[in-house]
Amino acid sequence: MSLKFNDQLLFWGLGVIQPASPGEIIEFLKLVYPDVEQWPDKKILANIFNNWLDRRYVIRLNKKYQLYSLTAFGNQRMDVKLRRQRDKARITLLRAAYDASLRRSEDVEQESDGVSPSSDVSSTTQEGSRPVKSGSEPSQTQSTRLRSRFYWSRVSEQLNFKVGLDFHSSDLPSYRFRYCSFPSLSSLQQASAEKPLERDMSLSQLALAIGVSPRLLTSFTHKAENHYRTFSIGKKGGGEREIASPRFFLKTIQYWIKSYILCHLDIHEACHAYLQGKSIISNAEQHVGKPFVANIDIEDFFGSITRDHVFRLLRKNEIGEKLSGVVANLVTYEGCVPQGAPTSPDISNALLYDFDDAMSEYCEQSGLSCSRYADDITISGNDRGAIVSAISRCATLLEGHSLKLKDEKTRISSNRASQRVTGVVVNEKLQPPREYQRRVRALFHNANKIPDQYIKRIEELRGHLSYLSSFDTLKDSRHLRRYQMVLAKLKALDIEK
């Protein structure tokens, strides 16, 4: 079987894996259509792309390595059906590239003893320049803003043309562009059919950067209910929590927004939730050994963060007006940020930057310690009266963000009772609650006694072991060594089966 080659197919291939070289596009098309016998050679491809450059169908991003991306005119050159197919394939491969970059980020973090990367993983391309290696010392502002940022690998870098999607070593440097399909805002605007916007981006330009059709982005907001899966989960203290989880296509777009746009949001050092290098342990450790510890909850945290909150937050962080509006629409559902979307944690962290800053300053002046983990606020110190005053100050500051405290959850514990911060006991030292340790001990005991019934729960057991190992007081304890032996036993049984 053979397929007659046409430029529509070449447009589609570039659209799916851009930015890419002509050679990479042909290799990708060979992977998709293995039965095609003849493909254009390098000379023909060079003529085709030169012709496309003249017609402004493509923009050349790197002359030496012949990297191209489609322009707005090039996207329009594809018929509607082909654009829809491109969007589906593009998002699927973008998600794979994101997952691969995430794994790479975790590997680098482990190799550097848990120190989070300064801004980017591997080689990256700065605005309008050639690749540079990560590891250079960022300024203090960059360190704050780019704390969790990493660039996604190019789709074509993930394509191993022999075995499918996987890490693929190439002689071509690892180009990871600031705007995904484009190295700079100026090159993106050059590829756009619209009038350039100063430090801003329209919906069509955002779609161009991601490499999908504008119509796809608008579909996510016109009928948002079609792109979310809603369900309820039980709360620890009773009642139910409503979860709205975006479906695959929208979730991938939200991951893109998280990586390329929300990375610019300022997050205060007093915040410990959803951040690399921070955890419930780091949140609790500054409250160890304090005579009084106050636990405060924010009522309906995510549900109180509206689309208008998000828009104002983005504008405050110097993101353009049009782009702020588009992003605010894409990351909210039924008027607020959904609990279940990958963008919601970053937005909630950044929204309370001023609150975190004001509370930290107030508590420092009052001789108190203050930290926040999502909607859980902790204040500790020697003076109970000062803590009561700080709680009142906290409520006032939250009102400025249209948020309020959950009064029934506010409590102050003395060191004569069990003091807990985000589930961690902090009376004299950091340690997990005794009832939790007893439950885990029984779980591993049963797993050792009747291993066949626990093979499918290896990940659950590994999670308990990992959590306990994060406490310095428990490291290398006989209990943890025994848990490791039980896990090894279960793994061996699993391999045998």
C-alpha positions as CSV (number, residue, x, y, z in Angstrom):
1,M,0.0,0.0,0.0
2,S,1.2,3.5,-0.8
3,L,-0.1,7.0,0.0
4,K,0.4,9.9,-2.3
5,F,2.3,12.5,-0.6
6,N,0.8,16.0,-0.3
7,D,1.7,19.2,1.5
8,Q,-1.4,18.8,3.8
9,L,0.2,15.8,5.4
10,L,3.4,17.7,5.9
11,F,1.5,20.6,7.5
12,W,-0.2,18.1,9.8
13,G,3.1,16.5,10.8
14,L,4.8,19.8,11.6
15,G,1.7,20.9,13.5
16,V,1.8,17.8,15.7
17,I,5.5,17.9,16.7
18,Q,6.5,21.5,16.2
19,P,9.0,23.0,16.6
20,A,10.8,20.5,14.4
21,S,13.1,20.1,11.4
22,P,11.9,18.7,8.0
23,G,13.8,15.5,8.7
24,E,12.1,15.0,12.1
25,I,8.7,15.6,10.4
26,I,9.4,12.9,7.8
27,E,10.6,10.4,10.5
28,F,7.4,11.1,12.5
29,L,5.2,10.6,9.4
30,K,7.1,7.3,8.7
31,L,6.2,6.2,12.2
32,V,2.5,7.1,11.6
33,Y,2.3,5.7,8.1
34,P,4.8,2.7,8.0
35,D,3.4,1.4,4.7
36,V,4.2,4.4,2.6
37,E,7.0,3.6,0.3
38,Q,8.2,7.0,-1.0
39,W,8.9,10.2,0.9
40,P,10.4,13.5,-0.4
41,D,14.2,13.7,-0.1
42,K,16.1,16.5,1.5
43,K,16.3,18.6,-1.6
44,I,12.5,18.5,-2.2
45,L,11.9,19.2,1.4
46,A,14.2,22.3,1.3
47,N,12.3,23.6,-1.7
48,I,8.9,23.0,0.0
49,F,10.0,24.8,3.2
50,N,11.6,27.7,1.3
51,N,8.3,28.1,-0.6
52,W,6.4,28.0,2.7
53,L,8.7,30.7,4.2
54,D,7.9,32.9,1.2
55,R,4.2,32.4,1.7
56,R,4.5,32.9,5.5
57,Y,3.1,29.4,6.2
58,V,6.0,28.7,8.6
59,I,8.5,30.6,10.6
60,R,12.1,29.4,10.9
61,L,13.2,29.5,14.5
62,N,16.8,28.2,14.1
63,K,18.7,28.4,10.8
64,K,21.5,26.0,11.7
65,Y,19.3,23.1,12.7
66,Q,16.3,24.1,10.5
67,L,13.7,24.3,13.2
68,Y,10.2,25.5,12.1
69,S,6.8,26.1,13.5
70,L,3.5,26.8,11.8
71,T,2.3,30.4,11.5
72,A,-1.4,31.4,11.7
73,F,-1.5,31.3,7.9
74,G,0.0,27.8,8.0
75,N,-2.7,26.6,10.4
76,Q,-5.4,28.0,8.2
77,R,-3.8,26.2,5.2
78,M,-5.0,22.9,6.8
79,D,-8.6,22.0,6.3
80,V,-10.9,21.9,9.4
81,K,-11.0,18.1,9.7
82,L,-7.2,17.9,9.5
83,R,-6.8,20.6,12.2
84,R,-9.1,18.7,14.5
85,Q,-7.0,15.6,14.0
86,R,-3.8,17.6,14.6
87,D,-5.2,19.0,17.9
88,K,-5.9,15.5,19.2
89,A,-2.5,14.2,18.3
90,R,-0.7,17.3,19.4
91,I,-2.3,17.3,22.9
92,T,-1.7,13.6,23.3
93,L,2.0,14.0,22.5
94,L,2.3,17.2,24.5
95,R,1.1,15.4,27.6
96,A,3.7,12.7,27.0
97,A,6.4,15.3,26.6
98,Y,5.2,16.9,29.9
99,D,5.2,13.6,31.7
100,A,8.7,12.9,30.4
101,S,9.9,16.3,31.5
102,L,8.4,15.8,34.9
103,R,10.2,12.5,35.3
104,R,13.4,14.2,34.2
105,S,12.8,16.9,36.8
106,E,12.3,14.4,39.5
107,D,15.5,12.5,38.5
108,V,17.5,15.7,38.6
109,E,16.1,16.6,42.0
110,Q,17.1,13.2,43.3
111,E,20.6,13.4,41.8
112,S,21.1,16.8,43.5
113,D,20.1,15.4,47.0
114,G,16.6,16.9,46.8
115,V,17.6,20.5,46.0
116,S,15.1,21.9,43.5
117,P,16.4,23.1,40.2
118,S,17.0,26.8,40.0
119,S,14.6,27.3,37.0
120,D,15.0,24.8,34.2
121,V,15.9,21.2,33.8
122,S,18.5,20.2,31.2
123,S,19.4,22.7,28.4
124,T,16.9,25.4,27.8
125,T,16.5,28.2,25.3
126,Q,16.3,31.7,26.6
127,E,14.3,34.4,24.9
128,G,15.7,34.7,21.3
129,S,19.0,33.0,22.1
130,R,20.7,29.7,21.7
131,P,20.5,26.9,24.3
132,V,22.1,27.5,27.6
133,K,22.6,25.0,30.4
134,S,20.7,25.3,33.6
135,G,22.4,25.7,36.9
136,S,23.4,29.4,36.6
137,E,22.6,31.4,39.7
138,P,19.3,33.2,39.3
139,S,18.5,36.5,40.9
140,Q,16.3,36.5,44.1
141,T,13.3,37.6,42.0
142,Q,13.8,34.8,39.5
143,S,14.3,32.3,42.3
144,T,10.9,33.3,43.7
145,R,9.0,33.4,40.4
146,L,10.5,30.4,38.7
147,R,10.6,28.1,41.8
148,S,8.6,25.3,40.2
149,R,9.2,26.0,36.5
150,F,10.6,23.6,34.0
151,Y,10.3,23.7,30.2
152,W,8.7,20.8,28.4
153,S,10.8,18.8,26.0
154,R,10.1,19.2,22.3
155,V,7.7,16.5,21.2
156,S,10.2,15.4,18.5
157,E,12.8,14.9,21.2
158,Q,10.6,12.4,22.9
159,L,10.1,10.4,19.7
160,N,12.3,7.3,19.4
161,F,11.4,6.3,15.9
162,K,12.2,2.7,16.5
163,V,10.1,2.0,19.6
164,G,7.7,4.8,19.8
165,L,7.4,7.5,22.4
166,D,10.4,7.5,24.8
167,F,13.5,9.5,25.5
168,H,15.4,10.0,22.3
169,S,19.0,11.1,22.1
170,S,19.8,13.3,19.2
171,D,22.7,15.4,17.9
172,L,20.4,18.4,17.9
173,P,20.7,20.4,21.1
174,S,17.8,20.3,23.6
175,Y,15.8,23.3,22.4
176,R,13.1,24.1,24.9
177,F,11.5,27.4,24.0
178,R,10.1,30.0,26.3
179,Y,6.8,29.9,24.6
180,C,6.8,26.2,23.7
181,S,6.5,26.5,19.9
182,F,8.4,29.8,19.8
183,P,11.6,31.1,21.5
184,S,10.3,34.6,22.1
185,L,7.1,36.7,22.2
186,S,8.4,38.7,19.2
187,S,8.7,35.5,17.1
188,L,5.2,34.4,18.2
189,Q,3.8,37.7,17.2
190,Q,5.6,37.5,13.9
191,A,3.9,34.2,13.2
192,S,0.5,35.6,14.2
193,A,-1.9,37.1,11.8
194,E,-2.9,39.7,14.4
195,K,-1.4,43.0,15.3
196,P,1.3,42.6,17.9
197,L,0.3,43.3,21.5
198,E,2.9,44.8,23.9
199,R,3.8,42.2,26.4
200,D,0.5,40.5,25.9
201,M,-1.1,37.6,24.0
202,S,-4.5,37.0,22.6
203,L,-6.4,33.7,22.6
204,S,-5.3,33.0,19.0
205,Q,-1.7,33.7,19.9
206,L,-1.9,31.5,23.0
207,A,-3.3,28.7,20.8
208,L,-0.4,29.3,18.3
209,A,2.2,29.0,21.1
210,I,0.6,25.7,22.4
211,G,0.3,24.5,18.8
212,V,-3.5,23.9,18.8
213,S,-6.5,25.6,17.1
214,P,-8.1,28.7,18.8
215,R,-11.4,26.9,18.4
216,L,-10.3,24.2,20.7
217,L,-9.5,26.7,23.5
218,T,-12.8,28.4,23.1
219,S,-14.6,25.1,23.3
220,F,-13.3,24.5,26.8
221,T,-15.1,27.6,28.1
222,H,-18.2,27.6,26.0
223,K,-19.4,24.3,27.3
224,A,-17.1,23.8,30.3
225,E,-19.4,21.1,31.8
226,N,-18.3,18.8,28.9
227,H,-14.7,19.0,29.9
228,Y,-15.0,18.3,33.7
229,R,-15.7,15.2,35.7
230,T,-17.4,16.1,39.0
231,F,-17.7,13.8,42.0
232,S,-17.7,14.0,45.8
233,I,-15.2,12.6,48.4
234,G,-15.7,12.3,52.1
235,K,-13.9,14.8,54.4
236,K,-11.9,13.6,57.4
237,G,-14.1,15.5,59.8
238,G,-17.3,14.5,58.1
239,G,-19.3,15.9,55.2
240,E,-18.3,15.8,51.5
241,R,-15.9,17.8,49.3
242,E,-16.9,18.5,45.7
243,I,-14.2,17.7,43.2
244,A,-14.2,19.0,39.6
245,S,-11.5,17.2,37.7
246,P,-10.7,18.4,34.1
247,R,-10.7,15.8,31.4
248,F,-7.6,14.8,29.5
249,F,-7.5,17.6,26.8
250,L,-8.3,20.5,29.1
251,K,-6.1,19.1,31.9
252,T,-3.1,19.0,29.4
253,I,-3.8,22.6,28.5
254,Q,-3.9,23.5,32.2
255,Y,-0.6,21.8,32.8
256,W,0.8,23.9,29.9
257,I,-0.6,27.1,31.6
258,K,0.9,26.0,34.9
259,S,4.3,25.4,33.4
260,Y,4.5,28.5,31.1
261,I,2.4,31.2,32.7
262,L,1.6,30.5,36.3
263,C,5.4,30.0,36.9
264,H,5.7,33.8,36.9
265,L,3.4,34.2,40.0
266,D,5.1,35.2,43.2
267,I,4.7,32.8,46.1
268,H,5.7,33.7,49.7
269,E,8.2,31.7,51.6
270,A,5.6,31.2,54.4
271,C,3.6,29.0,52.1
272,H,4.5,25.3,52.2
273,A,1.8,23.6,50.1
274,Y,2.3,22.1,46.6
275,L,5.9,23.3,46.3
276,Q,9.0,21.4,45.5
277,G,11.2,21.1,48.5
278,K,8.4,21.9,50.9
279,S,5.9,19.7,52.7
280,I,3.7,19.2,55.8
281,I,7.0,18.5,57.5
282,S,8.6,21.9,56.6
283,N,5.3,23.5,57.5
284,A,5.3,22.0,61.0
285,E,9.0,22.2,62.0
286,Q,9.0,25.9,62.9
287,H,6.2,25.3,65.5
288,V,8.0,22.6,67.5
289,G,8.2,23.1,71.3
290,K,6.1,26.2,71.4
291,P,3.9,26.6,74.5
292,F,0.8,27.5,72.4
293,V,-0.1,26.4,68.8
294,A,-3.1,27.8,67.0
295,N,-4.7,25.9,64.1
296,I,-6.9,28.0,61.7
297,D,-8.8,27.0,58.6
298,I,-10.1,29.1,55.7
299,E,-13.7,28.4,54.8
300,D,-14.4,27.0,51.3
301,F,-10.9,28.0,50.1
302,F,-10.9,27.0,46.4
303,G,-14.6,27.8,46.0
304,S,-14.1,31.3,47.2
305,I,-11.4,32.1,44.6
306,T,-13.4,33.5,41.7
307,R,-12.5,34.2,38.1
308,D,-12.2,37.9,38.9
309,H,-9.7,37.0,41.7
310,V,-7.6,35.0,39.1
311,F,-7.7,37.8,36.5
312,R,-6.6,40.5,39.0
313,L,-3.8,38.2,40.3
314,L,-2.4,37.7,36.8
315,R,-2.5,41.4,36.1
316,K,-0.8,42.1,39.3
317,N,2.0,39.8,38.3
318,E,2.5,41.7,35.1
319,I,0.7,39.3,32.8
320,G,-1.0,41.1,29.8
321,E,-4.7,42.0,30.0
322,K,-5.9,39.8,27.1
323,L,-3.8,36.8,28.2
324,S,-5.0,37.2,31.8
325,G,-8.6,37.1,30.6
326,V,-8.1,34.0,28.5
327,V,-6.2,32.1,31.3
328,A,-8.8,33.1,33.9
329,N,-11.5,31.5,31.7
330,L,-9.4,28.3,31.1
331,V,-8.6,27.7,34.8
332,T,-12.0,28.4,36.4
333,Y,-15.2,26.4,36.3
334,E,-18.6,27.7,37.3
335,G,-17.0,31.0,38.3
336,C,-14.3,29.7,40.6
337,V,-11.1,27.6,40.6
338,P,-12.0,23.9,40.7
339,Q,-10.6,21.7,43.4
340,G,-9.2,19.0,41.1
341,A,-7.5,21.2,38.4
342,P,-3.7,21.2,38.3
343,T,-3.7,25.0,38.1
344,S,-5.7,25.6,41.3
345,P,-2.8,25.0,43.8
346,D,-0.5,27.6,42.2
347,I,-3.3,30.1,41.9
348,S,-4.3,29.7,45.5
349,N,-0.7,29.9,46.7
350,A,0.0,33.1,44.8
351,L,-3.4,34.8,45.6
352,L,-2.4,34.9,49.3
353,Y,1.1,36.4,48.8
354,D,0.2,39.7,50.3
355,F,-1.7,38.0,53.1
356,D,1.3,35.7,53.9
357,D,3.6,38.7,53.8
358,A,1.5,40.8,56.1
359,M,0.9,37.9,58.6
360,S,4.5,37.0,58.6
361,E,5.5,40.6,59.4
362,Y,2.8,40.9,62.1
363,C,3.8,37.6,63.8
364,E,7.5,38.4,63.7
365,Q,6.9,41.7,65.4
366,S,4.7,39.9,68.0
367,G,7.3,37.2,68.7
368,L,5.2,34.5,67.0
369,S,5.8,32.0,64.2
370,C,3.3,31.8,61.3
371,S,3.0,29.4,58.3
372,R,0.4,28.3,55.8
373,Y,-0.3,25.0,54.1
374,A,-3.1,25.6,51.5
375,D,-6.1,26.6,53.7
376,D,-4.5,25.6,57.0
377,I,-2.9,28.5,58.9
378,T,-0.7,27.9,62.0
379,I,0.4,30.5,64.5
380,S,2.6,29.5,67.5
381,G,4.4,31.2,70.4
382,N,4.8,31.8,74.1
383,D,2.0,34.3,74.6
384,R,-1.6,33.0,74.3
385,G,-3.0,36.6,74.2
386,A,-0.7,37.5,71.4
387,I,-1.9,34.5,69.4
388,V,-5.5,35.5,70.0
389,S,-4.7,39.0,68.6
390,A,-2.9,37.4,65.6
391,I,-6.0,35.3,64.8
392,S,-8.1,38.5,64.8
393,R,-5.6,40.1,62.5
394,C,-5.7,37.1,60.3
395,A,-9.5,37.3,59.9
396,T,-9.3,41.0,59.0
397,L,-6.6,40.4,56.3
398,L,-8.5,37.5,54.8
399,E,-11.6,39.7,54.4
400,G,-9.6,41.8,52.0
401,H,-9.4,38.7,49.8
402,S,-13.1,37.9,50.2
403,L,-12.2,34.9,52.4
404,K,-13.1,34.1,55.9
405,L,-12.1,31.8,58.7
406,K,-13.9,28.6,59.6
407,D,-14.6,29.6,63.2
408,E,-15.5,26.1,64.4
409,K,-12.1,24.8,63.3
410,T,-10.1,27.6,65.1
411,R,-8.4,26.2,68.2
412,I,-5.4,27.0,70.4
413,S,-3.5,24.0,72.0
414,S,-1.2,24.2,74.9
415,N,1.9,21.9,75.3
416,R,0.0,20.0,78.0
417,A,-2.1,18.4,75.2
418,S,-1.2,17.0,71.9
419,Q,-0.2,19.8,69.5
420,R,-0.6,19.0,65.8
421,V,0.3,21.0,62.7
422,T,-1.0,19.5,59.4
423,G,-1.2,16.1,61.1
424,V,2.3,16.2,62.6
425,V,2.8,16.2,66.4
426,V,5.1,19.1,67.4
427,N,5.0,19.1,71.2
428,E,8.7,18.3,71.7
429,K,9.9,17.0,68.3
430,L,8.5,16.3,64.9
431,Q,6.8,13.0,64.8
432,P,3.7,11.3,63.3
433,P,0.8,10.7,65.7
434,R,1.0,7.5,67.7
435,E,-2.3,6.2,66.4
436,Y,-1.0,6.5,62.9
437,Q,2.2,4.6,63.7
438,R,0.2,1.8,65.4
439,R,-2.0,1.5,62.3
440,V,1.0,1.3,60.0
441,R,2.7,-1.2,62.2
442,A,-0.4,-3.4,62.1
443,L,-0.6,-3.0,58.3
444,F,3.0,-4.2,57.8
445,H,2.6,-7.0,60.3
446,N,-0.3,-8.3,58.4
447,A,1.5,-7.9,55.1
448,N,4.4,-10.0,56.4
449,K,2.0,-12.6,57.8
450,I,-0.3,-12.9,54.7
451,P,1.7,-11.4,51.9
452,D,-0.5,-12.7,49.1
453,Q,-3.3,-10.4,50.2
454,Y,-1.1,-7.3,50.2
455,I,0.7,-7.6,46.9
456,K,-1.7,-5.2,45.2
457,R,-1.1,-2.7,48.1
458,I,2.6,-2.3,47.6
459,E,2.3,1.4,46.5
460,E,0.2,2.1,49.6
461,L,2.8,0.5,51.9
462,R,5.6,2.3,50.1
463,G,3.8,5.6,50.7
464,H,3.6,5.0,54.4
465,L,7.3,4.0,54.5
466,S,8.2,7.1,52.6
467,Y,6.2,9.4,54.9
468,L,7.7,7.9,58.0
469,S,11.2,8.1,56.6
470,S,10.8,11.8,56.2
471,F,11.1,12.2,60.0
472,D,14.7,12.4,61.3
473,T,13.6,10.8,64.6
474,L,12.5,7.7,62.8
475,K,15.3,7.3,60.2
476,D,17.2,4.0,60.5
477,S,14.8,2.8,63.2
478,R,14.2,-1.0,63.6
479,H,10.6,-0.5,62.6
480,L,11.5,1.2,59.3
481,R,14.1,-1.5,58.6
482,R,11.5,-4.2,59.1
483,Y,9.0,-2.3,56.8
484,Q,11.7,-2.3,54.1
485,M,12.2,-6.0,54.4
486,V,8.4,-6.6,54.2
487,L,8.3,-4.5,51.0
488,A,11.2,-6.4,49.5
489,K,9.4,-9.6,50.3
490,L,6.2,-8.4,48.6
491,K,8.1,-7.2,45.5
492,A,9.8,-10.6,45.1
493,L,6.4,-12.3,45.3
494,D,5.0,-9.9,42.8
495,I,7.8,-10.7,40.3
496,E,7.4,-14.4,40.8
497,K,3.7,-14.1,39.8
